[in-house]
């Protein structure tokens, strides 16, 4: 059985990021593997075992609600990451799992430190459709965030942005030429969509890492996986078309 720990789904899940957990669960079940999803809430105990951890996005107010609890469970999260447990962190969740988060007043708050990145909140927002080139092909999605995230220590980016469009109130777009970060099997990204249903090749990459930890291996995909992958390709193609790529 694969155990997925979903951190703070009520507070950090405003952009449909629960779809990432749904995609992982369904893709595992369609391959004959059972999945247990543990929804971790503030004050709760973590399970003894995790094979994958997901944390979604949320506004600054929601991040404040979970920050103290996140500091409490940080040692366990770091142990899991060191043991090869894959993490998927989206936008605000990525900010919290980086090394630091600088607020609008310029005060730096420590992050968990799973990702070699630092985020600085700004008064403008990036609201864009994005296509980026990665090692597993193109990814596409939608970003909606108010932070500038910098990779540290020559960290490996998830990909490089081909083009994004939309609007950012105030000083202009905040989109970077670099999209996301990779640390071993773990991914930090600003992309919604949700990310994994839109880009299922990365769902399978995460799932393969989680399955290996659980002593399992991915079987050949069935017709249902082929169908949802076709729909995901159509969705990415629609974004490419709107961007003129």
C-alpha positions in Angstrom: 0.0 0.0 0.0 1.1 3.5 -0.8 0.6 6.1 1.9 0.2 9.7 0.7 0.3 12.5 3.4 -1.7 15.5 2.3 -0.6 18.5 4.5 -3.3 21.0 5.5 -5.9 20.3 2.7 -8.4 22.8 4.3 -6.0 25.7 4.6 -3.7 25.1 1.6 -5.9 24.0 -1.3 -7.6 27.0 -2.8 -6.6 26.5 -6.4 -7.8 23.0 -6.9 -4.6 21.4 -5.8 -6.5 18.5 -4.2 -6.6 17.3 -7.8 -3.0 16.3 -7.6 -3.8 13.8 -4.8 -6.8 12.6 -6.7 -4.6 12.0 -9.8 -2.0 10.1 -7.9 -4.7 8.0 -6.2 -6.5 7.1 -9.4 -3.4 6.4 -11.4 -2.2 4.0 -8.7 -5.6 2.3 -8.4 -5.8 1.9 -12.2 -2.5 0.0 -11.9 -3.8 -2.3 -9.2 -2.1 -0.6 -6.2 -4.0 0.4 -3.1 -3.5 3.9 -1.7 -4.1 5.4 1.7 -4.4 9.2 1.9 -3.7 10.8 5.3 -5.1 14.3 5.6 -2.8 16.0 8.1 -4.5 18.9 10.0 -3.0 21.3 12.5 -2.3 19.6 15.8 -2.6 16.1 14.5 0.0 13.3 14.6 1.8 12.3 11.4 1.6 8.7 10.4 4.6 6.4 11.1 5.2 5.9 7.4 4.8 8.1 4.3 5.6 7.3 0.7 4.7 10.7 -0.7 3.9 14.1 0.7 1.7 16.8 -1.0 1.2 20.4 0.1 -0.9 22.8 -1.8 -1.3 26.5 -2.1 -3.0 29.2 -0.1 -3.0 32.9 0.8 -0.6 34.4 3.3 -3.3 34.3 6.0 -3.6 30.5 5.6 0.1 30.1 5.7 0.1 31.8 9.0 -2.5 29.3 10.3 -0.2 26.4 9.6 3.2 27.8 10.2 3.5 26.8 13.9 2.3 23.3 13.2 4.6 23.0 10.2 7.6 23.9 12.4 6.5 21.2 14.9 6.5 18.5 12.2 9.5 19.8 10.3 12.0 17.3 11.7 9.9 14.4 10.6 9.4 15.9 7.1 13.1 16.4 6.8 13.8 12.8 7.8 11.3 11.6 5.2 12.9 13.8 2.5 16.4 12.5 3.5 15.0 8.9 3.1 13.9 9.6 -0.4 10.2 10.3 0.1 9.0 12.5 -2.8 7.3 15.8 -2.0 5.1 17.8 -4.3 4.8 21.4 -3.1 2.6 23.9 -5.0 3.0 27.7 -4.8 2.4 28.7 -1.2 3.3 25.2 0.0 6.6 25.4 -1.9 7.3 28.8 -0.2 6.8 27.2 3.2 9.0 24.2 2.4 11.8 26.3 1.1 14.6 27.7 3.3 13.0 31.1 4.0 10.0 33.3 3.2 10.4 37.1 3.3 7.2 38.9 4.1 6.0 42.3 2.8 7.7 44.1 5.7 11.0 42.5 4.8 11.1 40.1 7.7 12.5 36.7 6.9 10.7 33.6 8.4 12.5 30.3 8.3 11.1 27.5 6.1 11.3 23.8 6.5 14.3 23.6 4.2 13.3 20.7 2.0 13.8 22.8 -1.1 16.8 25.0 -1.8 14.8 28.1 -2.5 13.7 31.3 -0.9 10.6 33.3 -1.6 10.0 37.0 -1.2 6.4 38.3 -1.0 5.7 41.3 -3.2 2.6 43.6 -3.7 2.1 42.5 -7.3 0.7 39.1 -8.5 1.6 36.9 -11.4 -1.5 35.7 -13.0 -0.5 33.8 -16.2 -0.9 30.7 -18.3 2.5 29.1 -18.7 4.2 26.6 -20.9 7.7 25.4 -19.8 10.2 22.9 -21.2 11.3 20.1 -18.8 13.4 17.0 -19.0 10.1 15.0 -19.5 8.7 17.3 -22.2 6.5 20.3 -22.0 4.4 21.2 -19.0 1.6 23.7 -18.9 -0.6 25.2 -16.3 -1.7 28.4 -14.6 0.1 30.5 -12.0 -1.4 32.9 -9.5 1.0 34.0 -6.9 2.5 37.1 -5.2 6.1 36.1 -4.6 9.4 36.0 -6.3 11.1 32.7 -5.7 14.9 32.2 -6.1 16.7 28.9 -6.4 19.8 28.5 -4.3 23.0 26.4 -4.5 22.7 25.8 -8.3 19.4 23.9 -7.7 18.0 22.1 -10.7 14.9 23.9 -12.1 11.9 21.9 -13.0 12.0 23.6 -16.4 12.4 26.8 -18.4 9.5 28.9 -19.3 8.8 29.1 -23.0 6.1 31.7 -22.7 3.5 32.9 -20.3 0.7 35.5 -20.6 -1.9 37.1 -18.4 -1.6 40.0 -16.1 0.1 41.1 -12.9 -1.3 44.0 -11.1 1.2 46.8 -10.4 4.8 46.5 -11.5 4.3 43.9 -14.2 4.7 40.1 -14.6 6.6 38.2 -11.9 7.0 35.1 -14.0 10.5 33.8 -14.1 12.5 32.2 -17.0 12.8 29.2 -14.6 9.8 27.2 -13.6 9.9 25.2 -10.4 12.6 23.2 -8.7 13.6 19.5 -8.6 15.4 17.9 -5.6 15.8 14.2 -6.2 12.2 12.9 -6.7 10.6 16.0 -5.2 9.0 18.9 -7.0 8.3 22.5 -6.1 6.3 24.5 -8.6 3.9 27.5 -9.0 1.8 25.7 -11.6 -1.8 24.9 -10.9 -4.2 23.3 -13.3 -4.0 21.2 -11.2 -0.4 20.3 -12.0 -0.5 16.5 -12.1 -3.7 16.0 -14.0 -2.5 18.5 -16.5 1.0 17.0 -16.7 0.6 13.3 -15.9 4.1 12.3 -16.8 5.2 14.0 -13.6 2.4 12.2 -11.7 3.9 8.9 -12.8 7.4 10.0 -11.9 6.3 10.8 -8.4 4.2 7.7 -8.2 7.1 5.5 -9.3 9.3 6.9 -6.5 6.5 6.4 -3.9 5.8 2.9 -5.1 9.5 1.9 -4.9 9.5 3.0 -1.3 6.5 0.9 -0.7 8.1 -2.1 -2.3 5.9 -1.9 -5.4 6.5 -1.2 -9.1 4.3 0.5 -11.7 2.5 -1.8 -14.0 1.5 -1.0 -17.6 -1.2 1.7 -17.8 -4.7 0.6 -18.8 -7.2 2.3 -21.1 -8.4 4.7 -18.4 -4.9 6.2 -18.0 -4.5 6.5 -21.8 -7.8 8.4 -22.0 -7.0 10.9 -19.2 -3.5 11.4 -20.7 -5.1 12.2 -24.0 -7.4 14.8 -22.3 -4.4 16.3 -20.5 -2.5 16.6 -23.8 -5.5 18.4 -25.3 -5.6 20.8 -22.3 -1.9 21.6 -22.7 -2.4 22.1 -26.4 -5.2 24.6 -25.7 -2.8 26.6 -23.5 -0.1 26.4 -26.2 -2.6 27.7 -28.7 -3.7 30.6 -26.5 0.0 31.5 -26.1 0.7 31.3 -29.8 3.3 28.6 -29.5 
